[in-house]
Amino acid sequence: MVVEQKPYQMFAWIATACLIAAATVASLFPSEPMYFNLPGNLHHYAFTVANFMWVAIGILWKEKSLIVLNAGLTVIYVAGLMF
Protein backbone atom coordinates (compact mmCIF):
# COMPACT_ATOMS: atom_id res chain seq x y z
CA MET A 1 0.00 0.00 0.00
CA VAL A 2 1.43 3.36 -1.04
CA VAL A 3 0.57 6.36 1.09
CA GLU A 4 0.70 9.69 -0.68
CA GLN A 5 2.20 12.51 1.29
CA LYS A 6 0.47 15.88 1.20
CA PRO A 7 2.49 18.79 -0.16
CA TYR A 8 4.00 21.36 2.21
CA GLN A 9 4.44 18.71 4.90
CA MET A 10 7.48 20.49 6.39
CA PHE A 11 5.47 23.71 6.74
CA ALA A 12 2.77 21.76 8.57
CA TRP A 13 5.33 20.30 10.99
CA ILE A 14 6.78 23.76 11.67
CA ALA A 15 3.28 25.09 12.36
CA THR A 16 2.62 22.14 14.67
CA ALA A 17 5.85 22.81 16.57
CA CYS A 18 4.88 26.47 16.90
CA LEU A 19 1.44 25.49 18.22
CA ILE A 20 2.96 23.10 20.77
CA ALA A 21 5.45 25.80 21.83
CA ALA A 22 2.59 28.28 22.30
CA ALA A 23 0.67 25.79 24.45
CA THR A 24 3.80 25.11 26.50
CA VAL A 25 4.39 28.82 27.11
CA ALA A 26 0.73 29.31 28.02
CA SER A 27 0.88 26.44 30.54
CA LEU A 28 4.28 27.06 32.10
CA PHE A 29 4.53 30.86 31.87
CA PRO A 30 0.93 32.15 31.63
CA SER A 31 1.73 35.71 32.68
CA GLU A 32 4.90 36.16 30.60
CA PRO A 33 4.52 39.66 29.14
CA MET A 34 5.05 40.42 25.48
CA TYR A 35 8.21 42.22 24.50
CA PHE A 36 8.44 45.80 23.13
CA ASN A 37 5.58 46.94 25.40
CA LEU A 38 2.96 45.27 23.19
CA PRO A 39 -0.36 44.40 24.84
CA GLY A 40 -1.13 40.87 25.94
CA ASN A 41 1.07 37.98 26.88
CA LEU A 42 3.67 36.13 24.85
CA HIS A 43 1.51 33.06 24.32
CA HIS A 44 -1.26 35.10 22.67
CA TYR A 45 1.13 36.11 19.91
CA ALA A 46 2.55 32.61 19.61
CA PHE A 47 -0.95 31.14 19.21
CA THR A 48 -1.83 33.83 16.65
CA VAL A 49 1.24 33.02 14.54
CA ALA A 50 0.71 29.25 14.79
CA ASN A 51 -2.97 29.44 13.88
CA PHE A 52 -2.25 31.79 10.99
CA MET A 53 0.29 29.28 9.71
CA TRP A 54 -2.37 26.57 9.88
CA VAL A 55 -4.77 28.81 7.94
CA ALA A 56 -2.14 29.02 5.19
CA ILE A 57 -1.70 25.24 5.25
CA GLY A 58 -5.46 24.76 5.05
CA ILE A 59 -5.54 27.00 1.98
CA LEU A 60 -2.63 25.14 0.38
CA TRP A 61 -4.27 21.78 1.10
CA LYS A 62 -7.78 23.06 0.24
CA GLU A 63 -9.07 21.77 3.58
CA LYS A 64 -12.03 23.92 4.57
CA SER A 65 -12.19 22.56 8.11
CA LEU A 66 -8.59 23.63 8.79
CA ILE A 67 -9.24 27.05 7.30
CA VAL A 68 -12.41 27.70 9.30
CA LEU A 69 -11.06 26.39 12.61
CA ASN A 70 -7.75 28.21 12.49
CA ALA A 71 -9.08 31.42 10.94
CA GLY A 72 -11.65 31.55 13.73
CA LEU A 73 -9.00 31.02 16.38
CA THR A 74 -6.76 33.64 14.78
CA VAL A 75 -9.60 36.18 14.83
CA ILE A 76 -10.32 35.35 18.48
CA TYR A 77 -6.67 35.84 19.49
CA VAL A 78 -6.32 39.10 17.55
CA ALA A 79 -9.60 40.42 19.00
CA GLY A 80 -8.41 39.48 22.48
CA LEU A 81 -5.21 41.43 21.94
CA MET A 82 -7.07 44.47 20.61
CA PHE A 83 -9.79 44.72 23.26
C-alpha positions in Angstrom: 0.0 0.0 0.0 1.4 3.4 -1.0 0.6 6.4 1.1 0.7 9.7 -0.7 2.2 12.5 1.3 0.5 15.9 1.2 2.5 18.8 -0.2 4.0 21.4 2.2 4.4 18.7 4.9 7.5 20.5 6.4 5.5 23.7 6.7 2.8 21.8 8.6 5.3 20.3 11.0 6.8 23.8 11.7 3.3 25.1 12.4 2.6 22.1 14.7 5.8 22.8 16.6 4.9 26.5 16.9 1.4 25.5 18.2 3.0 23.1 20.8 5.5 25.8 21.8 2.6 28.3 22.3 0.7 25.8 24.5 3.8 25.1 26.5 4.4 28.8 27.1 0.7 29.3 28.0 0.9 26.4 30.5 4.3 27.1 32.1 4.5 30.9 31.9 0.9 32.2 31.6 1.7 35.7 32.7 4.9 36.2 30.6 4.5 39.7 29.1 5.0 40.4 25.5 8.2 42.2 24.5 8.4 45.8 23.1 5.6 46.9 25.4 3.0 45.3 23.2 -0.4 44.4 24.8 -1.1 40.9 25.9 1.1 38.0 26.9 3.7 36.1 24.8 1.5 33.1 24.3 -1.3 35.1 22.7 1.1 36.1 19.9 2.5 32.6 19.6 -1.0 31.1 19.2 -1.8 33.8 16.7 1.2 33.0 14.5 0.7 29.3 14.8 -3.0 29.4 13.9 -2.2 31.8 11.0 0.3 29.3 9.7 -2.4 26.6 9.9 -4.8 28.8 7.9 -2.1 29.0 5.2 -1.7 25.2 5.3 -5.5 24.8 5.1 -5.5 27.0 2.0 -2.6 25.1 0.4 -4.3 21.8 1.1 -7.8 23.1 0.2 -9.1 21.8 3.6 -12.0 23.9 4.6 -12.2 22.6 8.1 -8.6 23.6 8.8 -9.2 27.1 7.3 -12.4 27.7 9.3 -11.1 26.4 12.6 -7.7 28.2 12.5 -9.1 31.4 10.9 -11.7 31.5 13.7 -9.0 31.0 16.4 -6.8 33.6 14.8 -9.6 36.2 14.8 -10.3 35.4 18.5 -6.7 35.8 19.5 -6.3 39.1 17.5 -9.6 40.4 19.0 -8.4 39.5 22.5 -5.2 41.4 21.9 -7.1 44.5 20.6 -9.8 44.7 23.3 
